[in-house]
Amino acid sequence: MTQFEGSHILSVNQLSLDSLNTIFNVAHKMTPYALREKRTKVLDGAILGNLFFEPSTRTRVSFGCAFNLLGGNVRETVGMAASSLSKGESLYDTARVLSTYSDVIAMRHPESYSVEEFAKGSRVPVINGGDGANEHPTQALLDLFTIQKELVHSGRSIDGAHIALVGDLKYGRTVHSLSRLLCMYKDIHFTLISPSELAMPEYVIADIENAGHKITISHQLEGNLNQADILYLTRIQEERFPSQEEANKYRGKFRLNHSIYTQHCKSNTVIMHPLPRDSRAQANELDNDLNSHPSLAIFRQADNGLLIRMALFALTLGVENQLEKYECPVNWYSRKADR
Ligand code: NCD
């Protein structure tokens, strides 16, 4: 039995290097199922409550598909208006009720610490799919898994890596969670590039400093990237600004395209973004002209999300060693295995 069985996953602060390795080992084991080379029905009969009270494409759908790929069923609630939260029901009551209908719950909500509050009323494990500007632990896990795979592929490692985080570091929950996970490794050089008003929160900076890593803070992209192993771009989190006018001030401040990449980055700097990228002309933080560049890892990142979420379900429900026992053939034609 691992520490994950029956437990909530609310924050990256719960994780240790050992537990990261456990998750990543199980995630690797999920590859043939995600590629439809094999099927497993290990969660046949189990129900995921997928509660998304904030917009989402990748996170919501990949949580659902991950559960389906393990043989389980998904019950989805999308949007505040479709739920009794809009009638004044508390998170506690919602959790108390919905957790009797489900075996595990994934939840996203616009308020910081709301998923933690919800978990207090839940009788089943709750996985945080993003709580306001606070945390996004499953995204951080898939980002770290991607960083490890991409660096190992080119003979590098996370220890000693130079990681540039760019954009809205204030409201971007993915960079808050990812930075704290990276703190567990050795000798990281963090380059934090944002407008001064959208700087990384002090408590995250303190964690990086206390872990003894190097930090460079800058307000411009050019001139700061030539040693970066990872360049992690983010979107201006417009939904967290007091007004659209306020968000407009920062859109398009940092843009990466093919020419800027070639001029300012090493030839093997890995380009990452949690997605969605804002492709509107006034923002366009990551240009389409890099779409076929081998260093663009954004879609591999999203693919890895499926593996990580499958691993988290298997671990929280304690079936990570029973995948093979419940295997069955793939009956339909599938191209995914050829990728
Ligand atoms: C991120 C999020 O929701 O925090 N998206 C995601 O889950 N992949 C980043 C964002 O919305 O900009």
Boltz pocket constraint, residues with backbone or C-beta under 6 A from the ligand:
constraints:
  - pocket:
      binder: B
      contacts: [[A, 55], [A, 58], [A, 59], [A, 129], [A, 130], [A, 136], [A, 139], [A, 173], [A, 174], [A, 234], [A, 235], [A, 237], [A, 274], [A, 275], [A, 276]]
      max_distance: 6.0
